[in-house]
Amino acid sequence: MRSLRTASRPAYARYAASSFFARSLHLVRSRQPHGADIILLGGYHGENSGDWAMGEALMAQARRSGLPARRLAMRDAPRLAESTRSIIIGGGAVATADALLPVAEAWSKHRFNVTFVGTDFASNLHEFDPMIREMCRAATSIGLRHAGQHDRVLEWTGNKNTYVHSDIAFALSLRETRPRDAQCVAINVLPVFHILEGRSFRPGSPLEALYRRQGSPLVDRIVAVANAYVGFVAELSHSMLKQGRQVMHLPFAPEDDLFARAILPKGVRFRSFTTDLSSHEKIIAGSTFLLPTRFHALIAGMRTRTPFIPLAYAGKAQALLSEFGIPSELVVDRDVLTAGQPGTGTVEISAQALEGARQSAIEAVARAIAEAEPAHR
């Protein structure tokens, strides 16, 4: 029997309101008169703090360059028109077969300039429509945020302007932080291998069909990983509360807040969802340590040089930790979780490593905007 984790009615109402507000805000902004020739296509934008931060890094550079630009979500790709001169594709959930096909269809009609930056390409490239491959081959450049995917993307696209850089959220300026408080702990949870049905979460994954097609061993481990993850974060929170510490949950998406309220113990404090990464970073910087689950919660811990538990719920988090030199034996991954004895040791990245990531991200953002500029001119 699969366990259900049910959120309270007030929590669900808060989640529904946050999701509706985020979608409405994006809809209003995307329909405003803009005169923008550069379109930034992202996965979630108003519904995810990390993607919003990536988009903001590009928007800030466009403003510095005096170029009119606006954000659109991938689902808005059919609205790309003949007047579109250049698009920059970046962020989570963008380089998949389903997400890129509408973009490729619009590109085949209007032949606008295409640049990729900060992307992770899905592993099933052989299943992508040939039109997507043609668009990627013609792209001005393809910026990837993990070195492990470089060779396969280069081989598949044949685009020699394929390169690797740090996640572009590292390019954002870090706002003023506050002194670290030994009594404060920040955490971020997300519905790892959980599906929302009504007000209840059950173990499962919308990618289960893809995992089966690929013969992934994850298919048989979804429930085990889901339950082990919940046990780990709930027990850690309970332990911190027993020590008299203040535990604060930071949602990087509306569903994070709903899930956290369903699984975390009484006494945990909950922040409301916001797209403003800096507000999360202010709390993280003032905490003694961070338990990050979402990829950009991990990046926020790195940007503020806050000690964090190196939790890797997905391959992209594992790759990021590896690229920062975090020893694999310290990483809490799916295998460690299901083994039942995950550690709670923390790590902290060096100022030198952070500066390297920041410069790499700044260069990638500048390159993406510079490549879009000739099409605008």
C-alpha positions in Angstrom: 0.0 0.0 0.0 1.5 3.4 -1.0 1.5 5.9 1.8 -0.3 9.2 1.4 0.8 12.5 2.8 -2.1 14.9 3.0 -1.8 18.7 3.4 -4.3 20.6 5.4 -7.1 22.6 3.7 -5.5 26.0 4.6 -2.2 24.8 3.3 -3.7 23.6 0.0 -5.6 26.9 -0.3 -2.3 28.8 0.1 -0.7 26.6 -2.5 -3.5 27.1 -5.0 -3.4 30.8 -4.4 0.4 31.0 -4.9 0.3 28.9 -8.1 -2.6 31.0 -9.5 -0.8 34.2 -8.6 2.5 33.0 -10.2 0.7 31.9 -13.4 -1.4 35.1 -13.6 1.7 37.3 -13.0 3.5 35.6 -15.9 0.4 35.9 -18.1 0.0 39.6 -17.5 3.7 40.3 -18.0 3.9 38.2 -21.2 1.0 40.1 -22.7 2.1 43.6 -21.9 3.1 45.9 -24.8 6.8 45.3 -25.0 8.4 45.9 -28.4 10.9 43.3 -27.4 12.8 41.5 -30.2 14.7 39.2 -27.8 12.6 36.5 -26.1 13.9 34.6 -23.1 12.3 31.1 -23.1 12.3 29.4 -19.7 10.7 26.4 -18.1 8.7 27.8 -15.2 9.6 31.5 -14.7 7.0 32.8 -12.2 6.5 29.3 -10.7 10.0 28.6 -9.6 12.6 30.8 -7.8 15.5 29.2 -9.5 14.3 29.7 -13.1 13.2 33.2 -12.2 16.8 33.9 -11.0 18.2 32.5 -14.3 15.9 34.7 -16.3 16.7 37.7 -14.2 20.5 37.2 -14.9 19.7 37.4 -18.6 17.3 40.3 -18.2 19.8 42.3 -16.2 22.4 41.8 -18.9 19.9 42.8 -21.6 19.1 46.0 -19.7 22.8 46.8 -19.4 23.2 46.3 -23.2 20.1 48.5 -23.9 18.2 45.6 -25.6 14.5 45.2 -25.2 13.8 41.6 -23.9 11.0 39.8 -22.2 10.4 36.4 -20.6 8.1 33.7 -21.9 7.6 30.1 -20.6 8.1 27.2 -22.9 4.4 26.7 -23.1 4.1 30.0 -24.8 6.3 28.9 -27.8 3.4 28.7 -30.2 3.1 32.5 -29.8 6.5 33.1 -31.3 5.9 35.1 -34.5 7.5 36.4 -37.6 8.5 39.6 -35.7 10.6 37.5 -33.3 14.2 38.1 -34.1 16.1 36.2 -31.4 15.3 33.7 -28.6 17.5 32.6 -25.8 16.5 29.2 -24.3 17.6 28.4 -20.8 16.6 27.0 -17.4 15.1 23.8 -16.0 12.8 21.5 -18.0 13.5 23.2 -21.3 15.7 20.8 -23.3 13.3 17.9 -23.5 11.6 16.4 -26.6 8.1 17.7 -25.6 9.3 21.2 -24.6 11.4 21.9 -27.6 9.1 20.6 -30.3 6.8 23.7 -30.3 9.8 26.0 -30.4 11.3 24.0 -33.3 8.0 24.2 -35.2 7.9 28.0 -34.7 11.6 28.2 -35.7 11.0 26.3 -38.9 8.4 28.9 -40.0 10.2 32.1 -38.9 13.9 31.2 -38.7 14.7 33.5 -35.8 18.1 33.4 -34.1 18.4 30.7 -31.4 20.8 30.6 -28.5 20.9 28.1 -25.6 22.4 28.9 -22.2 22.2 27.2 -18.9 20.5 24.1 -20.2 20.4 20.4 -19.4 19.5 18.2 -22.3 17.4 15.1 -21.6 19.2 11.8 -22.0 16.8 10.4 -24.7 18.1 12.5 -27.6 17.5 9.7 -30.0 13.8 10.2 -29.4 13.8 13.9 -30.3 12.1 15.1 -33.4 14.5 15.7 -36.3 13.2 19.3 -36.5 14.6 19.9 -33.0 18.0 18.5 -34.0 18.0 20.8 -37.0 17.3 23.9 -34.8 20.0 22.9 -32.4 22.5 22.4 -35.2 21.7 25.9 -36.4 21.8 27.5 -33.0 24.3 30.3 -32.5 25.7 28.4 -29.5 24.6 25.8 -27.0 25.6 26.6 -23.4 25.4 23.6 -21.0 25.7 23.8 -17.3 27.2 20.3 -16.7 30.3 19.0 -18.4 29.0 15.4 -18.4 26.5 16.2 -21.2 28.9 18.0 -23.5 30.2 15.2 -25.7 26.8 13.6 -26.3 25.1 16.9 -27.1 28.0 17.9 -29.4 27.8 14.6 -31.2 24.0 14.7 -31.6 23.8 18.3 -32.8 27.0 18.7 -34.7 27.1 22.3 -33.3 30.8 23.1 -32.7 29.7 26.2 -30.6 28.7 23.9 -27.7 30.4 24.8 -24.4 30.1 24.3 -20.7 29.6 27.0 -18.0 28.3 27.4 -14.5 24.6 27.9 -13.8 23.8 31.4 -14.8 22.2 32.2 -11.4 25.7 32.5 -10.1 26.0 35.7 -12.3 23.5 37.6 -10.1 24.8 40.1 -7.7 24.6 38.9 -4.0 22.6 41.4 -2.0 23.4 42.3 1.6 23.2 39.3 4.0 22.9 39.1 7.7 25.2 37.6 10.4 25.0 33.8 10.9 22.8 32.6 13.8 23.9 29.3 15.4 20.3 28.7 16.4 18.8 28.9 12.9 18.6 26.1 10.3 17.2 26.6 6.8 15.8 23.7 4.8 14.1 23.3 1.4 12.1 20.2 0.5 10.3 19.3 -2.7 8.0 16.4 -3.6 10.9 14.0 -4.5 9.2 11.1 -6.3 5.8 12.2 -5.1 2.7 13.0 -7.2 0.0 15.4 -6.0 -3.5 14.1 -6.2 -6.1 16.4 -4.7 -4.6 17.5 -1.3 -2.6 14.3 -1.0 0.9 13.3 -2.2 1.6 9.7 -3.1 5.0 8.1 -4.1 5.3 8.2 -7.9 6.8 10.1 -10.8 5.4 11.7 -13.9 8.6 10.4 -15.6 7.8 6.8 -14.7 6.8 5.9 -18.3 10.1 7.4 -19.6 12.1 5.5 -17.0 10.4 2.3 -18.2 11.2 2.9 -21.8 14.8 3.5 -20.9 15.0 0.5 -18.7 16.0 2.6 -15.8 16.5 0.8 -12.5 14.8 3.8 -10.8 11.4 2.3 -11.8 11.6 -0.2 -9.0 13.0 2.2 -6.5 10.6 5.2 -6.7 8.6 4.3 -3.6 11.7 3.4 -1.6 13.5 6.6 -2.4 10.3 8.7 -1.8 9.8 7.3 1.6 13.5 7.4 2.6 13.7 11.1 1.6 10.6 12.0 3.7 12.0 10.1 6.7 15.4 11.8 6.4 14.2 15.4 6.2 11.5 14.9 8.8 13.9 13.3 11.3 16.5 16.0 10.7 14.0 18.7 11.3 12.7 17.0 14.5 16.3 16.6 15.8 17.0 20.3 15.2 13.8 21.3 17.0 14.7 19.1 20.0 18.0 20.9 20.2 16.1 24.2 20.6 17.0 25.4 17.1 14.7 27.4 14.9 13.9 25.5 11.6 12.8 27.6 8.7 11.4 26.1 5.4 12.1 28.0 2.2 9.9 27.0 -0.8 11.5 27.5 -4.2 8.2 26.5 -5.9 4.6 26.6 -4.6 4.4 22.8 -4.3 7.5 22.8 -2.0 5.4 24.7 0.6 2.5 22.3 0.3 4.7 19.2 0.6 6.7 20.7 3.5 3.5 21.4 5.5 2.4 17.8 4.9 5.6 16.1 6.0 7.6 18.3 8.4 7.0 18.2 12.2 5.2 20.7 14.3 7.4 23.6 15.2 8.9 24.2 11.8 8.4 27.7 10.5 7.2 28.2 6.9 8.1 31.1 4.6 5.8 31.9 1.8 6.8 31.2 -1.8 8.5 34.0 -3.7 10.4 34.3 -6.9 12.9 36.6 -5.2 16.0 34.5 -4.7 17.7 37.2 -2.6 15.0 36.9 0.1 15.8 33.2 0.4 19.5 33.9 0.4 19.2 36.4 3.2 17.7 33.8 5.5 20.2 31.1 4.3 23.2 33.3 4.9 21.9 33.9 8.5 21.5 30.2 9.2 24.1 27.9 10.8 23.5 25.4 8.0 21.2 24.6 5.1 19.5 21.4 3.9 18.9 22.1 0.2 16.9 19.8 -2.1 16.1 21.9 -5.2 19.0 22.6 -7.4 18.9 26.4 -6.9 18.5 26.0 -3.2 21.9 24.2 -3.4 23.2 27.1 -5.5 21.9 29.6 -2.9 23.8 27.8 -0.2 26.9 28.0 -2.4 26.4 31.7 -3.3 26.2 32.6 0.4 29.0 30.2 1.4 26.6 28.7 4.0 27.5 25.2 5.2 25.1 22.7 3.7 24.3 19.1 3.7 25.2 17.8 0.2 21.9 16.2 -0.7 21.7 15.1 -4.4 18.1 14.1 -5.2 18.9 14.2 -9.0 21.8 13.9 -11.4 22.2 17.6 -11.9 22.7 18.2 -8.2 25.2 15.3 -8.1 27.1 16.8 -11.1 27.2 20.3 -9.5 28.6 18.9 -6.2 31.2 16.9 -8.2 32.3 20.0 -10.2 32.8 21.8 -6.9 35.0 19.0 -5.7 32.7 17.7 -3.0 33.8 14.1 -2.3 31.3 11.5 -3.3 31.4 9.8 0.1 30.0 12.9 1.7 27.0 13.2 -0.7 23.6 12.0 0.4 22.2 10.5 -2.9 19.4 8.1 -3.6 21.6 5.1 -2.7 22.6 6.6 0.6 19.0 7.5 1.4 17.6 4.0 0.7 20.5 2.4 2.6 18.9 4.0 5.7 21.9 5.8 7.2 22.4 9.2 5.5 24.9 11.4 7.2 24.2 15.0 8.3 27.7 16.4 7.8 28.0 19.8 6.2 30.4 21.2 3.6 31.2 24.7 2.5 32.7 25.8 -0.8 35.7 28.1 -1.0 35.7 31.7 -2.0 37.9 30.8 -4.9 35.5 28.2 -6.2 32.6 30.5 -5.9 34.4 33.3 -7.8 35.3 30.8 -10.5 31.6 29.8 -10.9 30.5 33.5 -10.8 32.9 34.5 -13.6 31.9 31.5 -15.7 28.2 32.4 -15.4 28.8 36.1 -16.1 30.7 35.2 -19.3 27.9 32.8 -20.4 25.2 35.5 -19.9 27.2 38.1 -21.7 27.8 35.8 -24.6 24.1 34.8 -24.9 23.0 38.5 -25.0 25.8 39.5 -27.4 24.8 36.7 -29.8 21.2 37.9 -29.7 22.2 41.5 -30.3 23.2 41.3 -34.0 19.7 39.8 -34.8 18.1 42.7 -32.9 20.2 45.3 -34.7 
